[in-house]
């Protein structure tokens, strides 16, 4: 959870100078630790920078993680449409 929070802080520039590369790295680590939201945000970041193959990989991981979670079931259905 800490990596996801730090990723968002750096990515959005919340109280620090925005640094999407640094934020993206924390989000990647968050996803690697099986954070559904970390995977979604990292996939969207890759989509934003036109890294579509990497985005697809992380959307798939988010989809797989979300299917097994009641908390993210609704969001997961949206993500899994890719």
Number of C-alpha atoms within 10 A of each C-alpha: 14 11 19 25 15 19 27 23 20 22 23 15 14 11 8 10 11 15 15 18 13 16 24 23 18 24 32 23 19 24 25 14 14 16 21 26 20 27 28 25 25 29 27 19 21 18 16 11 9 11 13 15 12 16 22 16 13 24 25 20 20 27 24 16 19 23 17 11 12 9 10 16 15 12 16 24 13 10 16 15 9 9
